[in-house]
Amino acid sequence: THLLNHALGLISLDAMNGGRVWFLALWRNPAGTALLYTSLLTHFSLALWSLYQRRHLRIPLWEALQLTLGLSIPPLLSLHFVGTRMQHEWFGVDDSYSLLVLTLWHAQPWDGLKQATLITVAWLHGCIGFHFWLRLRPWYRWAAPTFLGCALLLPVLGLLGFTQAGHEVDSLVARNPDWIAQVVQQSKVPPRSQRESLYRLDDAIVATYVLAVILTLLARIARDIFERRS
């Protein structure tokens, strides 16, 4: 749904914001929020449990790729989560596509590159899991080409839509230098001094993630030592 919303940038920035209304209706209602974050935490917990249970790390290349991609998602996702959902919840910021494209394309392109990397990593991780989940189903052989087409097209269209929206923002800024101030004001973005708590939250999320992975690896070592002594 996120990539479909991005793809609307191929039409216009207004189309992206129009699609965002439906996107938020799906994911920012209580049920959608509970489903989204419960599934995220459950998926991460199961990944750590799977890592702990392994008797060795000699695994097939596809499985190693999926594990590596999956473990790289949380630190890439953290800043986006803090800068959109939490900024909205804590400060009432309207994180419209006008504001996001202005930030990630025009003001902080490095963060925009990180988000493009996140999309690619998360999509590949999901596609690998999807394929190895369904590959033994009898109907998958004839359905696989359709799935492959969607897997290739959707992220490409999403990234192209975001790029097109970025060019539109550049054009709007060039024609009207006050457009940036108008977007910031309409979005109710607080001063940076008030947003320091968001950056601390981002640091805390990444630190907690790293600690969880380290503790999982240490638990593996402790288990191996205990079993050898037993």
C-alpha positions as CSV (number, residue, x, y, z in Angstrom):
1,T,0.0,0.0,0.0
2,H,2.9,2.4,0.7
3,L,4.5,1.7,-2.7
4,L,1.1,2.1,-4.4
5,N,0.8,5.5,-2.7
6,H,4.3,6.4,-3.9
7,A,3.5,5.4,-7.4
8,L,0.8,8.0,-7.6
9,G,3.6,10.6,-7.8
10,L,3.8,9.6,-11.4
11,I,0.5,11.6,-11.7
12,S,1.2,14.4,-9.3
13,L,2.1,15.4,-5.8
14,D,-1.6,16.1,-5.2
15,A,-2.5,12.6,-6.3
16,M,0.0,11.2,-3.7
17,N,-1.7,13.3,-1.0
18,G,-5.1,12.2,-2.2
19,G,-4.1,8.5,-2.0
20,R,-2.6,9.1,1.4
21,V,-6.1,9.8,2.8
22,W,-7.0,6.1,2.1
23,F,-3.6,4.9,3.3
24,L,-4.0,6.6,6.6
25,A,-7.6,5.4,6.9
26,L,-6.2,1.9,6.7
27,W,-3.1,2.1,8.9
28,R,-3.8,4.9,11.4
29,N,-7.0,3.7,12.8
30,P,-6.8,1.7,16.1
31,A,-7.2,-1.7,14.5
32,G,-4.7,-1.1,11.7
33,T,-2.2,0.4,14.1
34,A,-2.5,-2.6,16.5
35,L,-2.2,-5.1,13.5
36,L,0.8,-3.3,12.0
37,Y,2.9,-2.9,15.1
38,T,2.0,-6.2,16.7
39,S,3.0,-8.0,13.5
40,L,6.2,-6.0,13.3
41,L,7.2,-6.9,16.9
42,T,6.1,-10.5,16.5
43,H,8.1,-10.9,13.3
44,F,11.2,-9.4,14.9
45,S,10.9,-11.6,18.0
46,L,10.5,-14.7,15.9
47,A,13.6,-13.7,13.9
48,L,15.6,-13.5,17.1
49,W,14.2,-16.8,18.3
50,S,15.1,-18.5,15.0
51,L,18.6,-17.1,15.2
52,Y,18.9,-18.4,18.8
53,Q,17.6,-21.9,17.9
54,R,20.1,-22.5,15.1
55,R,22.7,-25.0,16.0
56,H,25.1,-23.4,13.5
57,L,25.2,-20.6,11.0
58,R,26.1,-22.7,7.9
59,I,22.9,-21.9,6.0
60,P,22.0,-21.7,2.3
61,L,22.8,-18.5,0.5
62,W,19.1,-17.5,0.1
63,E,18.5,-18.0,3.8
64,A,21.6,-16.0,4.8
65,L,20.5,-13.2,2.4
66,Q,17.0,-13.1,3.9
67,L,18.3,-13.1,7.4
68,T,20.8,-10.3,6.6
69,L,18.2,-8.2,4.8
70,G,15.7,-8.7,7.6
71,L,18.2,-7.7,10.4
72,S,19.1,-4.5,8.5
73,I,15.5,-3.3,8.3
74,P,14.9,-2.0,11.9
75,P,17.8,0.5,12.0
76,L,16.8,1.8,8.5
77,L,13.1,2.0,9.5
78,S,13.6,3.7,12.8
79,L,14.1,7.3,11.6
80,H,11.2,7.1,9.2
81,F,8.9,5.8,11.9
82,V,10.0,8.5,14.3
83,G,9.9,11.2,11.7
84,T,6.3,10.4,10.5
85,R,4.2,8.4,13.0
86,M,5.7,9.6,16.2
87,Q,6.1,13.2,15.1
88,H,2.4,13.1,14.2
89,E,1.4,11.6,17.5
90,W,3.6,13.8,19.8
91,F,3.4,17.1,18.0
92,G,0.3,16.9,15.7
93,V,2.5,17.3,12.6
94,D,0.6,16.6,9.3
95,D,3.2,14.4,7.6
96,S,1.9,15.0,4.1
97,Y,3.7,13.9,1.0
98,S,4.5,17.6,0.4
99,L,6.5,17.7,3.6
100,L,8.1,14.3,3.2
101,V,9.2,14.8,-0.4
102,L,10.4,18.3,0.5
103,T,12.5,16.8,3.3
104,L,13.8,13.6,1.7
105,W,14.3,14.9,-1.8
106,H,15.1,18.6,-1.4
107,A,16.4,19.3,2.1
108,Q,18.0,16.0,3.2
109,P,18.6,13.8,0.1
110,W,20.9,11.5,2.2
111,D,17.9,10.5,4.3
112,G,15.9,10.1,1.0
113,L,18.6,7.7,-0.2
114,K,18.3,5.7,3.1
115,Q,14.6,5.4,2.6
116,A,15.1,4.2,-1.0
117,T,17.5,1.6,0.4
118,L,14.9,0.6,3.1
119,I,12.3,0.1,0.4
120,T,14.6,-2.1,-1.6
121,V,15.8,-4.2,1.4
122,A,12.4,-4.7,2.9
123,W,10.9,-5.6,-0.5
124,L,13.6,-8.2,-1.3
125,H,13.3,-9.7,2.2
126,G,9.5,-10.0,1.8
127,C,9.8,-11.5,-1.6
128,I,12.3,-14.1,-0.6
129,G,10.1,-15.2,2.3
130,F,7.0,-15.2,0.1
131,H,8.7,-17.4,-2.5
132,F,10.0,-20.0,0.0
133,W,6.7,-20.1,1.8
134,L,4.7,-20.9,-1.3
135,R,7.1,-22.7,-3.6
136,L,5.8,-26.2,-2.8
137,R,2.2,-25.3,-3.4
138,P,0.9,-27.0,-6.5
139,W,-0.6,-23.8,-8.0
140,Y,2.5,-21.7,-7.4
141,R,4.2,-22.8,-10.6
142,W,1.7,-21.1,-12.9
143,A,1.1,-18.1,-10.6
144,A,4.8,-17.4,-10.0
145,P,5.3,-15.3,-13.2
146,T,2.4,-13.0,-12.2
147,F,3.9,-12.6,-8.7
148,L,7.3,-11.9,-10.2
149,G,5.9,-9.2,-12.4
150,C,4.3,-7.5,-9.5
151,A,7.4,-7.9,-7.4
152,L,9.5,-6.1,-10.1
153,L,7.0,-3.4,-11.1
154,L,5.6,-2.2,-7.7
155,P,8.9,-1.0,-6.1
156,V,10.1,0.5,-9.5
157,L,6.8,2.4,-9.9
158,G,7.0,3.5,-6.3
159,L,10.5,4.9,-6.6
160,L,9.8,6.5,-9.9
161,G,6.7,8.1,-8.4
162,F,8.7,9.5,-5.6
163,T,11.4,10.8,-8.0
164,Q,8.8,12.5,-10.1
165,A,7.3,14.1,-7.0
166,G,10.8,15.3,-6.1
167,H,11.2,17.0,-9.5
168,E,7.7,18.6,-9.0
169,V,8.8,19.9,-5.6
170,D,12.0,21.4,-7.1
171,S,9.8,23.2,-9.7
172,L,7.5,24.5,-7.0
173,V,10.4,25.8,-4.9
174,A,12.0,27.5,-8.0
175,R,8.7,29.2,-9.0
176,N,7.8,30.2,-5.4
177,P,10.6,30.4,-2.8
178,D,7.9,30.9,-0.1
179,W,6.5,27.5,-0.8
180,I,8.8,25.8,1.7
181,A,7.7,28.1,4.5
182,Q,4.1,27.5,3.6
183,V,4.4,23.7,3.7
184,V,6.3,23.8,7.0
185,Q,3.6,26.1,8.5
186,Q,0.7,24.1,7.1
187,S,2.3,20.9,8.4
188,K,2.7,22.4,11.9
189,V,6.3,21.4,12.2
190,P,7.7,22.4,15.6
191,P,11.2,24.0,16.0
192,R,14.2,21.7,16.0
193,S,14.7,22.3,19.8
194,Q,11.3,20.8,20.5
195,R,12.0,17.8,18.2
196,E,15.1,16.7,20.1
197,S,13.0,14.1,21.9
198,L,12.4,12.5,18.6
199,Y,16.1,12.1,17.8
200,R,16.6,10.6,21.3
201,L,13.8,8.1,20.6
202,D,15.4,7.1,17.3
203,D,18.7,6.5,19.2
204,A,16.9,4.5,21.8
205,I,15.2,2.3,19.2
206,V,18.4,1.6,17.4
207,A,20.3,0.9,20.7
208,T,17.6,-1.4,21.9
209,Y,17.7,-3.3,18.6
210,V,21.4,-3.7,18.6
211,L,21.3,-4.8,22.3
212,A,18.6,-7.4,21.4
213,V,20.7,-8.9,18.6
214,I,23.8,-9.0,20.8
215,L,22.0,-10.6,23.7
216,T,20.6,-13.3,21.3
217,L,24.1,-14.1,20.1
218,L,25.4,-14.2,23.6
219,A,22.6,-16.5,24.6
220,R,23.7,-18.9,21.8
221,I,27.2,-18.9,23.1
222,A,26.1,-19.5,26.7
223,R,23.8,-22.4,25.5
224,D,26.7,-24.0,23.6
225,I,29.1,-23.7,26.6
226,F,26.4,-25.2,28.9
227,E,25.7,-28.1,26.6
228,R,29.4,-28.9,26.1
229,R,29.9,-29.0,29.9
230,S,26.9,-31.2,30.3
